[in-house]
Amino acid sequence: MINESTCNPTLIEAGRSIRLEDGVGTEITSVNGTVWITQEGDPRDVILSSGQSFTIDRDGLTLVVALEQPAFAQIMASGDRATFDLLAVAGVLGKRPCNPEPNVRELVAGY
């Protein structure tokens, strides 16, 4: 398991998406804003509001989309090294644990 400490929320522009391939075990938390998550082969639509989390439970393509306005999401790998490396290369990786909570006002002000 990967277990490193830093906190790096990712900005997702409104209507844009982050594509994650084979990210089973990766946890996504909406830090600020609303995000929609859909997984390949999964009929569910997952909608996260600020403070809510979801863990990817299957491999394949997962899309994380900001709804209506920009959102900040914490994306934390908790799987194998290959998953960690893929997320790091994509530039969307936050590493567990993420404490203290990021200052959302500063993040939004810097946007």
N, C-alpha and C positions, 0 to 999 in steps of 0.2 A: 504494500500500500504506500502511496505517496502521502507524506505528511510534512508540509513546510508551512512557514508562517509569513503571510503578507496579506494585504487587503487591496484589491485592485478592481473596483467596479468598472464595468464596461458600458459606455454610452451606446445605445441603440437608437438611431434616428427613427422618427415616426414613419411607419410604413416600410421600414427596412428590416432585414433579418440577419441573424447569425446562423450559419449552417454548421452543425456538428455531426460528424460521421462516426458511427460506432462508439458513442459516448456513454454506454450503459454504466450506471453508478455515479455519473456526474450530477451534482446538485446545482440547481439554478434558483437564485433568490432574487425577487424584485426588490431592489433597494429603494427605488423611487419611480413611480409610474406603473402602468399596466402593461404586462407582456402576455402574449399568446404563445403557447408551446404546442406543437404538433409533431408526432413521431410517425415515421414510416410504418404502415401496416396497423396503425392503432386508430380506431374510430373516435377516440376521445379527443376533445379539445380541452386543453388546460389553460385557464386564465388565472394569472397571478396578479394580485394587487400588492402595493407596498408592504413589505414584511413577510409575504408568503413565499414558500419554497416548494420545489418539486424535484424529485430525483428521477433522471432518465432510467427507464426500466427495460429498455430493449435496444439492441444494436440496429443499425441502419441510419438513415438520415433523420435528424431532428432539427426543426426550425424554431428559432426563438425570435418573435416579432414584436416590436413596440407598437401598441395600438394608440392611434389618435395623436399622441404627442411623444417626444423623446422620453426614453426610460433609461435608468441605470440598473444593470443586473450584475449580480455577483455569480460567477460561474466557477465552481470548485470541483476539481478532479478528485475522485476518491477511488479510482480504479488502478489499473496497471500502468507501467511506465509508458507504454505506447499511447494510451489515452492522454496522459499528462503531456507528452511531447507534442501530440497533435494539437491540443488546445493552446499550448505555449506558442507554437508556430503560428496559429491563427490569431494570436495576440489578444485573446479573450480570457485568459486564465487568471483566476484568483486562486490562491492556495489556502487551504484550511489550516488553522482556524482564522477567522476574520474578527479580531477584537482589538481595540474597541470598535464600535459601529462607526462607519464613515460619517462625516458631517455632510448630510445631504444638501443643506443650504449652501455650503461651499462648493459642492459638486455642481449644483444647478447654476450658481452664480458664475462659475467658470465656464459654463457651456456657451 
